[in-house]
Amino acid sequence: MALTGLCTQIACAADMASEPVFQSSPERRTVQDKDWGPWLGPFRAKLVPSLMQDFGERYLYAPANQALAAPKPGERRVVFLGDSITDRWDLARSFPGKPYINRGIGSQVTAQMVLRFRQDVIGLHPAAVVILAGVNDVQGFLQKETAGSIEQNYEAMADMADRHGIKVVFASLLPINNYSDQAKDVLNERDPAELRALNAWLRRFCAERGYVYADYYSALVDGTGLLQRDMTVDGIHPLRAGYARMAPIAEAAIRRALAGR
């Protein structure tokens, strides 16, 4: 290469290095994280690096989805999609012999469910989906959410289900309480009024779209507007008695959805 050409390349590189870089987006915010306590803190620290690789955590059910056979002729498969309240639900115990598939993942928020909806719901070819989600969004455990952004995620999941001919059941968020030592911080982290507002929105949304609304809330709430004391230990997750109350509500909602209301 001639010396003149080499000098031209060097000068060009220098010019590029000194040129200001255009960026359309604003600078990212630096947020001081809160103290999540002795259990949630370490759990969150362990979880975040994994979410940086797969925010929807689609890897969790990928092997089970691959191993799951297609629905048999006449089979009306139902997928239960949600967070830990769904994850902890023993569907085989509550609905013996039913082709109901659990796709709950603990600590998940609605944005994660949107990401994995195609894999964990659509790809399983169900006749219906039962969606129970939002309590972790209200807590802000993974990301700050507004009521509007949570509602947009509900709508996104519903749109995908509609597009693929899947009947939709939205379950109400459950009430919560702070009656035990394990539950003492629950009301500080999740405002019961926000949960009730999301339920009111879901009820209206289901009425507008022709979906079925499964009202677990009314079956589990006490006279003070909180989760009945004997239905939980930690103020959020139902015990078997709670799931026993929820099961016939879910079954009736599924029947209505599959019958076209």
C-alpha positions as CSV (number, residue, x, y, z in Angstrom):
1,M,0.0,0.0,0.0
2,A,1.3,3.5,-0.9
3,L,2.3,5.7,2.0
4,T,-0.2,8.3,0.9
5,G,-3.1,5.8,1.1
6,L,-2.0,4.6,4.5
7,C,-2.0,8.2,5.8
8,T,-5.4,8.7,4.4
9,Q,-6.8,5.7,6.3
10,I,-5.2,6.8,9.5
11,A,-6.6,10.3,9.2
12,C,-10.0,8.8,8.4
13,A,-9.9,6.6,11.5
14,A,-8.9,9.5,13.6
15,D,-11.8,11.6,12.3
16,M,-14.3,8.8,13.1
17,A,-12.9,8.4,16.6
18,S,-13.4,12.1,17.3
19,E,-16.9,12.2,15.8
20,P,-19.7,12.5,18.4
21,V,-21.9,9.3,18.5
22,F,-25.6,9.9,17.8
23,Q,-28.0,8.3,20.3
24,S,-31.8,8.7,20.0
25,S,-32.6,7.2,23.4
26,P,-32.2,9.1,26.7
27,E,-29.5,8.0,29.1
28,R,-30.5,5.1,31.3
29,R,-31.5,5.8,34.9
30,T,-29.5,4.6,37.8
31,V,-31.9,3.6,40.5
32,Q,-30.9,2.8,44.1
33,D,-32.4,-0.6,44.8
34,K,-34.4,-1.2,48.0
35,D,-33.5,-3.6,50.7
36,W,-35.6,-6.7,49.8
37,G,-34.8,-8.5,53.1
38,P,-33.0,-11.6,54.2
39,W,-34.9,-14.0,51.9
40,L,-36.1,-12.0,48.9
41,G,-32.8,-10.1,48.6
42,P,-30.6,-13.2,48.0
43,F,-33.3,-14.8,45.8
44,R,-33.5,-11.6,43.7
45,A,-29.7,-11.4,43.4
46,K,-29.6,-15.0,42.2
47,L,-32.5,-14.5,39.8
48,V,-31.4,-11.3,38.0
49,P,-28.3,-12.7,36.1
50,S,-30.5,-15.5,34.7
51,L,-33.2,-13.0,33.6
52,M,-30.5,-11.0,31.7
53,Q,-30.2,-14.1,29.5
54,D,-33.9,-15.1,29.3
55,F,-36.2,-12.6,30.9
56,G,-39.3,-14.7,30.1
57,E,-37.6,-17.8,31.6
58,R,-38.7,-19.8,28.6
59,Y,-36.1,-22.4,29.3
60,L,-37.9,-23.7,32.4
61,Y,-40.8,-25.4,30.6
62,A,-39.0,-26.0,27.2
63,P,-38.2,-29.7,27.9
64,A,-41.7,-30.4,29.2
65,N,-43.3,-28.7,26.2
66,Q,-41.2,-30.7,23.8
67,A,-42.1,-33.9,25.5
68,L,-45.8,-33.1,25.6
69,A,-47.8,-34.9,22.9
70,A,-50.3,-33.0,20.8
71,P,-53.9,-33.1,22.1
72,K,-55.8,-36.3,21.2
73,P,-58.8,-36.0,19.0
74,G,-61.6,-34.5,21.0
75,E,-59.3,-33.5,23.9
76,R,-60.0,-30.0,25.2
77,R,-56.7,-29.1,26.8
78,V,-56.5,-26.1,29.1
79,V,-53.3,-24.3,30.1
80,F,-53.1,-22.5,33.5
81,L,-50.7,-19.6,33.1
82,G,-49.4,-17.6,36.0
83,D,-47.0,-17.0,38.8
84,S,-46.3,-18.9,42.0
85,I,-50.0,-19.1,42.9
86,T,-50.5,-21.2,39.8
87,D,-47.1,-22.9,40.1
88,R,-48.1,-24.3,43.5
89,W,-51.5,-25.5,42.4
90,D,-51.6,-29.3,42.1
91,L,-53.9,-29.5,39.1
92,A,-54.0,-33.3,39.1
93,R,-55.4,-33.3,42.7
94,S,-57.9,-30.5,42.0
95,F,-59.0,-31.8,38.5
96,P,-58.4,-35.5,38.4
97,G,-58.4,-36.9,34.9
98,K,-58.6,-33.5,33.2
99,P,-56.2,-32.5,30.5
100,Y,-55.1,-29.4,32.4
101,I,-51.5,-28.2,32.0
102,N,-49.7,-26.1,34.7
103,R,-47.4,-23.4,33.3
104,G,-47.0,-21.3,36.4
105,I,-43.6,-19.9,37.4
106,G,-42.9,-18.4,40.8
107,S,-42.1,-14.6,41.1
108,Q,-43.1,-13.9,37.5
109,V,-44.7,-10.7,36.3
110,T,-47.1,-10.2,33.4
111,A,-44.4,-8.9,31.0
112,Q,-42.6,-12.3,31.4
113,M,-45.8,-14.2,30.6
114,V,-46.2,-12.1,27.4
115,L,-42.8,-13.2,26.3
116,R,-43.4,-16.9,27.0
117,F,-47.1,-17.0,25.9
118,R,-46.3,-18.4,22.4
119,Q,-44.2,-21.2,23.8
120,D,-46.0,-22.1,27.0
121,V,-49.6,-21.6,25.7
122,I,-50.0,-21.3,22.0
123,G,-47.5,-24.0,21.2
124,L,-49.4,-26.5,23.4
125,H,-52.6,-26.1,21.3
126,P,-55.0,-25.7,24.1
127,A,-58.7,-25.1,23.8
128,A,-58.5,-22.5,26.6
129,V,-56.1,-20.7,28.8
130,V,-56.7,-19.6,32.4
131,I,-54.5,-16.5,33.2
132,L,-53.8,-15.5,36.8
133,A,-51.2,-12.8,37.1
134,G,-50.4,-9.4,38.5
135,V,-49.7,-9.7,42.2
136,N,-45.9,-9.5,41.6
137,D,-46.3,-6.6,39.2
138,V,-47.9,-4.6,42.1
139,Q,-45.1,-5.5,44.4
140,G,-42.5,-4.2,41.9
141,F,-40.2,-7.2,42.6
142,L,-38.7,-7.3,39.1
143,Q,-39.7,-4.0,37.5
144,K,-41.8,-1.0,38.3
145,E,-45.2,-1.2,36.8
146,T,-48.3,1.1,36.5
147,A,-51.8,-0.2,36.3
148,G,-51.9,0.8,32.7
149,S,-48.8,-1.3,31.8
150,I,-50.2,-4.3,33.6
151,E,-53.5,-4.0,31.7
152,Q,-51.6,-3.7,28.4
153,N,-49.9,-7.0,29.2
154,Y,-53.2,-8.6,29.9
155,E,-54.5,-7.3,26.6
156,A,-51.4,-8.6,24.7
157,M,-51.9,-12.1,26.0
158,A,-55.6,-12.0,25.2
159,D,-54.9,-10.8,21.6
160,M,-52.5,-13.6,21.1
161,A,-55.0,-16.2,22.4
162,D,-57.7,-14.7,20.1
163,R,-55.4,-14.9,17.1
164,H,-55.0,-18.6,17.6
165,G,-58.5,-19.5,18.5
166,I,-57.9,-20.1,22.2
167,K,-60.7,-19.3,24.6
168,V,-59.7,-17.0,27.4
169,V,-60.4,-17.1,31.1
170,F,-59.0,-14.3,33.3
171,A,-58.9,-15.1,37.0
172,S,-59.2,-12.4,39.6
173,L,-56.2,-11.6,41.7
174,L,-56.5,-13.1,45.1
175,P,-56.9,-11.0,48.3
176,I,-53.9,-10.8,50.6
177,N,-53.4,-10.4,54.3
178,N,-50.8,-9.7,57.1
179,Y,-52.3,-11.8,59.8
180,S,-49.2,-13.9,60.6
181,D,-45.5,-13.3,61.2
182,Q,-44.7,-14.6,57.8
183,A,-47.2,-12.2,56.3
184,K,-46.3,-9.1,58.3
185,D,-44.8,-7.2,55.4
186,V,-47.3,-8.2,52.7
187,L,-49.6,-5.2,52.9
188,N,-46.6,-2.9,52.9
189,E,-45.4,-4.4,49.6
190,R,-48.7,-4.8,47.9
191,D,-51.6,-2.4,48.2
192,P,-54.9,-4.3,48.4
193,A,-56.6,-1.3,46.7
194,E,-54.4,-1.8,43.6
195,L,-55.4,-5.5,43.5
196,R,-59.0,-4.6,43.7
197,A,-58.7,-2.0,41.0
198,L,-57.0,-4.5,38.6
199,N,-59.8,-7.0,39.3
200,A,-62.4,-4.3,38.4
201,W,-60.5,-3.6,35.2
202,L,-60.3,-7.4,34.4
203,R,-64.0,-7.8,35.0
204,R,-64.9,-5.0,32.6
205,F,-62.3,-6.2,30.0
206,C,-63.8,-9.7,30.1
207,A,-67.3,-8.3,29.7
208,E,-66.2,-6.2,26.7
209,R,-64.3,-8.9,25.0
210,G,-66.6,-11.8,25.8
211,Y,-64.1,-13.6,27.9
212,V,-64.9,-15.4,31.2
213,Y,-63.9,-13.9,34.5
214,A,-63.2,-16.4,37.3
215,D,-63.8,-14.6,40.6
216,Y,-61.6,-16.3,43.1
217,Y,-61.4,-13.0,45.1
218,S,-65.0,-13.1,46.4
219,A,-64.6,-16.7,47.5
220,L,-61.5,-16.0,49.6
221,V,-61.9,-12.5,51.0
222,D,-63.0,-11.9,54.6
223,G,-65.1,-9.2,56.1
224,T,-62.2,-6.7,56.3
225,G,-61.3,-7.1,52.6
226,L,-58.3,-9.4,53.2
227,L,-57.5,-13.0,52.5
228,Q,-59.3,-15.3,55.0
229,R,-56.9,-16.3,57.8
230,D,-57.3,-20.1,57.4
231,M,-56.6,-20.0,53.6
232,T,-52.9,-19.1,53.8
233,V,-49.8,-19.0,56.0
234,D,-47.8,-16.3,54.3
235,G,-50.6,-13.9,53.4
236,I,-50.4,-14.5,49.6
237,H,-50.3,-18.2,48.6
238,P,-53.4,-20.4,49.2
239,L,-53.2,-23.6,51.3
240,R,-55.0,-26.7,50.0
241,A,-58.2,-25.3,51.5
242,G,-57.8,-22.2,49.3
243,Y,-57.2,-24.2,46.2
244,A,-60.3,-26.3,47.0
245,R,-62.3,-23.1,47.0
246,M,-60.8,-22.0,43.7
247,A,-61.1,-25.3,41.8
248,P,-64.9,-25.3,41.2
249,I,-64.7,-21.6,40.2
250,A,-62.1,-22.4,37.6
251,E,-63.9,-25.5,36.4
252,A,-67.2,-23.5,35.9
253,A,-65.3,-20.7,34.1
254,I,-63.6,-23.2,31.8
255,R,-66.9,-24.9,31.0
256,R,-68.5,-21.5,30.1
257,A,-65.5,-20.5,28.0
258,L,-65.5,-23.8,26.0
259,A,-69.3,-23.6,25.6
260,G,-68.9,-20.1,24.1
261,R,-70.4,-18.6,27.3
